[in-house]
Structures are given as C-alpha cells and as structure tokens.
C-alpha cells in the first residue's frame, strides 16, 4: 500500500452491497436523475425523426450523431455530478453542475479520449474494447471528482476494492445484457421515435443507478476519499462569510 493510501483511510458509504446503497442514493437524487433522463430521452428520440442514412444523407447523419453525443455527454456530466454529491444535502441540477464546474474541462477531455479509445477497440478489435470498458469503470468518475491521475487511480481503486469491483462488474454485465434483450424485444412491438424514447428512458434510469454504485465504490477507496476531502475543503473555503453581528446562529 502506497503512502497516499495509508494517509487516507476510506470510509465505506455502503453496508452490505454497494448497489443496494446506490438505490438509496439514486432515490435521494431522483429529482435530478429524472429530469436529466427524461430530457435526454426526448431529445434523442427527436433526433432520429429525420431518419438520415449514412452514404445518402451523410452530412445530416454526422451532424445529428454529434448532437446526440453532446446531449448524452451533458446528461452524463450532470448525473455523475449528482451521484458524487449525493448524501450531502439537497440534490439539484445547479448543485451537480457546481460540483463539475471547476473540473469540467479535464472531465470533458478525459471523456472524449476514453470514448474514442473504447469505440476504436470495439470497432476494430472487439475484445480489447470490452476489456477497456471493464477495466476503466472509475476513469470518468475520478476525472469528475477532480482527481489529477484518473487512469492511474482507477487501477488503484480496483486493487483496493477488487472483490467489490468484480461483484459490481458482474451485476453491470447482467443488467446491460437484460437491457439489450429488452431493446431487441421492444422492436417487435414499437419502432421509431417512440421506441427510442422508451429505450432511452430505461437505459437512463438504470444507468443512473449503476453510476451511483460506481461513485459510491470510488468514494470508498483511498483516491476517492482523498478527492472527497479536497472537495469538502474547497467547499468550506468557498463558503460566504458570516454576516457581521452573527455567531453560532445568534444575532447581536
């Protein structure tokens, strides 16, 4: 264990199983998660209405694809911000954005590089893409939490909570497989924008739960706890000064 690991003793924010605690945190942040999920699902469904075909309407296809990714990225940004703030008071979209604002540039850059690497791995080699997805669950969360070395600390977090990581990863794989089957079955009954809206809805709601679980697991590791302490210190430093004549809730 490194010196930094010894310096920070992580507090477990879950009791028996991290995804069970994540359900509670998801409920606490349900207002943010519901708004973000519904808005994202509505926009994603509207974007398929023009039905562009690559090779025929290539410019429109690329443009709508870029808009879709930007909307999804904005949604993920707010969801991760809310997940990391969960349990620290009222959960609001403003609070989620306020958490992300100081590290937004680094988070967006990390997300872009991670997305390109995963897509390249999936398209050209297949298996390496799945391996990359499975072994980097904390990279985006670490970047969103202000970690200076998200890739390195991703593996530190996995090493520290390896058993929990494997358990959560298996549940994620099962849930994603069931989501895929659900999407496939839905095509027999619905199609077009309505089907897309429904798919994005349940993908969004299940995704917020899974992301909340990974955020809880991250915060229970030494690098995650260090990020939490930095965030707390920063928020305390940025507190507005107490009005003159008031002390400990008493007025003169």
C-alpha positions, 0 to 999 in steps of 0.5 A: 500500500502506497503512502497516499493510501495509508494517509487516507483511510476510506470510509465505506458509504455502503453496508452490505452491497454497494448497489443496494446503497446506490438505490438509496442514493439514486432515490435521494437524487431522483429529482435530478436523475429524472429530469436529466433522463427524461430530457435526454430521452426526448431529445434523442428520440427527436433526433432520429425523426429525420431518419438520415442514412449514412452514404445518402444523407451523410452530412445530416447523419454526422451532424445529428450523431454529434448532437446526440453525443453532446446531449448524452455527454451533458446528461452524463456530466450532470448525473455523475455530478449528482451521484458524487454529491449525493448524501450531502444535502439537497440534490439539484441540477445547479448543485451537480453542475457546481460540483463539475464546474471547476473540473469540467474541462479535464472531465470533458477531455478525459471523456472524449479520449476514453470514448474514442479509445473504447469505440476504436477497440470495439470497432476494430478489435472487439475484445480489447474494447470490452476489456477497456470498458471493464477495466476503466469503470472509475476513469470518468468518475475520478476525472469528475471528482477532480482527481489529477491521475484518473487512469492511474487511480482507477487501477488503484481503486480496483486493487483496493476494492477488487472483490467489490469491483468484480461483484459490481462488474458482474451485476453491470454485465447482467443488467446491460445484457437484460437491457439489450434483450429488452431493446431487441424485444421492444422492436417487435412491438414499437419502432421509431421515435417512440421506441427510442424514447422508451429505450432511452428512458430505461437505459437512463434510469438504470444507468443512473443507478449503476453510476451511483454504485460506481461513485459510491465504490470510488468514494470508498477507496483511498483516491476517492476519499482523498478527492472527497476531502479536497472537495469538502475543503474547497467547499468550506473555503468557498463558503460566504462569510458570516454576516457581521453581528452573527455567531453560532446562529445568534444575532447581536 
